[in-house]
Amino acid sequence: MNYNEIEEDVKKMITDIENSSINSMEIEFPNGLKIKMDKGNVKALSAPMPVVAPNSAPTVVKDEPSAMIKQEQENYKEIKSPMVGTFYASSSPKAEPFVKVGDKVKKGQVVCIVEAMKLMNEIESEFDGEVVEICKNNEEMVEYGDVLIKLK
């Protein structure tokens, strides 16, 4: 299956969910690609294959080998923003942050929230590791692909 076929399939899924009474859907493909869709939000959970950029016109994005090599050289794993929005370190202004520098995190653990279009999207760690840097300040605007947290 080539990228154009994948892109067309994802576009069709987005259109189908928009035109249905379904509010959310999660799909896991045999190749390991996982996609979770909520009305108005498409979130790539893990992607050994190309993923769809959330909250934008569906396009397939190829992994950049140079970015992967740079991550390995730094020996850090990066948790990146899957969408454009506002970064929140905790669930409410008075709550403790989800993680702090030095905390150990497990794969699947919520590490922050990115608010997009009045929807609070919990961002989960894709890796086990120790937090070495929180790259964004609370309530700071983030772009798709911005590094939110670095783990070692």
C-alpha positions as CSV (number, residue, x, y, z in Angstrom):
1,M,0.0,0.0,0.0
2,N,1.5,3.4,-1.0
3,Y,1.2,6.7,0.7
4,N,-1.5,8.0,-1.7
5,E,-3.7,5.0,-0.9
6,I,-3.3,5.5,2.8
7,E,-4.1,9.2,2.5
8,E,-7.3,8.4,0.6
9,D,-8.3,5.8,3.1
10,V,-7.7,8.2,6.0
11,K,-9.7,11.0,4.2
12,K,-12.6,8.6,3.7
13,M,-12.5,7.6,7.4
14,I,-12.5,11.3,8.5
15,T,-15.5,12.0,6.2
16,D,-17.3,8.9,7.4
17,I,-17.0,9.8,11.1
18,E,-18.0,13.5,10.4
19,N,-21.1,12.3,8.6
20,S,-22.1,9.7,11.2
21,S,-23.5,9.8,14.7
22,I,-20.3,8.3,16.1
23,N,-18.4,10.7,18.4
24,S,-15.2,8.8,18.5
25,M,-13.4,5.8,17.0
26,E,-10.1,4.0,17.5
27,I,-8.5,1.9,14.8
28,E,-5.4,-0.3,15.0
29,F,-4.0,-1.7,11.8
30,P,-2.1,-5.0,11.5
31,N,1.1,-3.0,10.7
32,G,1.0,-1.3,14.1
33,L,-0.5,2.1,13.0
34,K,-3.0,3.3,15.5
35,I,-5.4,6.2,14.9
36,K,-7.9,7.7,17.3
37,M,-10.5,10.0,16.0
38,D,-12.9,12.3,17.9
39,K,-15.2,14.7,16.1
40,G,-13.0,17.6,15.2
41,N,-9.8,15.8,16.3
42,V,-7.5,13.2,14.7
43,K,-4.7,12.0,16.9
44,A,-1.9,9.6,15.9
45,L,-1.1,7.4,18.9
46,S,1.9,5.5,17.4
47,A,3.0,5.3,13.9
48,P,5.6,3.0,12.4
49,M,4.0,4.1,9.1
50,P,3.0,7.6,8.1
51,V,0.4,9.5,10.2
52,V,-2.2,12.1,9.5
53,A,-1.6,15.6,10.7
54,P,-4.4,16.4,13.2
55,N,-6.9,19.3,12.9
56,S,-5.8,20.0,9.3
57,A,-6.6,18.9,5.8
58,P,-5.6,15.2,5.8
59,T,-2.2,14.7,4.4
60,V,0.3,11.9,4.9
61,V,3.5,13.0,6.6
62,K,6.7,10.9,6.2
63,D,9.0,10.4,9.1
64,E,12.2,12.4,8.6
65,P,15.3,10.2,9.0
66,S,17.4,13.2,10.0
67,A,15.1,14.0,12.9
68,M,15.3,10.3,14.1
69,I,19.1,10.3,13.8
70,K,19.3,13.6,15.8
71,Q,17.1,12.1,18.6
72,E,19.4,9.0,18.8
73,Q,22.5,11.3,18.9
74,E,21.0,13.3,21.8
75,N,20.0,10.0,23.5
76,Y,16.6,11.6,24.3
77,K,13.1,10.4,23.4
78,E,10.9,13.3,22.6
79,I,7.1,13.6,23.2
80,K,5.8,15.9,20.5
81,S,2.6,17.8,20.1
82,P,0.2,15.9,17.8
83,M,-1.7,19.2,17.1
84,V,-1.8,22.9,17.3
85,G,-3.1,24.2,20.6
86,T,-2.4,25.4,24.2
87,F,0.0,23.3,26.4
88,Y,-1.2,22.6,30.0
89,A,1.1,20.9,32.5
90,S,-1.8,19.9,34.8
91,S,-5.5,19.1,34.6
92,S,-6.5,22.4,36.3
93,P,-4.7,25.6,37.4
94,K,-4.5,24.5,41.1
95,A,-3.6,20.8,40.4
96,E,-0.1,19.4,40.5
97,P,1.6,19.0,37.1
98,F,1.2,15.6,35.5
99,V,5.0,15.2,35.5
100,K,8.1,17.1,36.7
101,V,11.8,16.9,35.8
102,G,13.2,13.7,37.3
103,D,9.9,11.8,37.3
104,K,9.8,8.3,35.9
105,V,7.0,7.8,33.3
106,K,5.6,4.7,31.7
107,K,4.4,4.3,28.1
108,G,0.7,5.3,28.0
109,Q,0.9,7.6,31.0
110,V,-0.7,11.1,30.6
111,V,2.1,13.7,30.7
112,C,0.3,16.9,29.7
113,I,-2.8,18.3,27.9
114,V,-3.0,20.2,24.7
115,E,-6.2,22.1,24.2
116,A,-7.4,22.5,20.7
117,M,-10.7,24.0,19.7
118,K,-12.0,23.8,23.3
119,L,-11.2,20.1,23.5
120,M,-8.8,18.9,26.1
121,N,-6.5,16.3,24.6
122,E,-4.5,14.2,27.0
123,I,-1.0,13.6,25.6
124,E,0.3,10.2,26.6
125,S,4.0,9.2,26.7
126,E,4.9,6.8,23.8
127,F,8.0,5.7,25.9
128,D,9.1,4.6,29.3
129,G,11.8,6.9,30.7
130,E,12.7,9.7,33.0
131,V,11.7,13.4,32.4
132,V,14.8,15.4,31.7
133,E,13.2,18.5,30.3
134,I,9.7,20.1,30.0
135,C,10.1,22.2,26.8
136,K,7.0,24.3,27.0
137,N,5.6,26.6,29.7
138,N,2.1,26.2,31.0
139,E,-0.5,27.9,28.8
140,E,2.0,28.3,26.0
141,M,0.8,27.9,22.4
142,V,2.3,24.9,20.6
143,E,2.5,23.9,17.0
144,Y,2.1,20.4,15.4
145,G,5.3,18.5,16.0
146,D,6.7,20.8,18.8
147,V,8.7,19.0,21.4
148,L,6.8,19.1,24.7
149,I,8.8,16.8,26.9
150,K,12.2,15.1,26.6
151,L,12.8,11.7,28.3
152,K,16.0,9.7,28.7
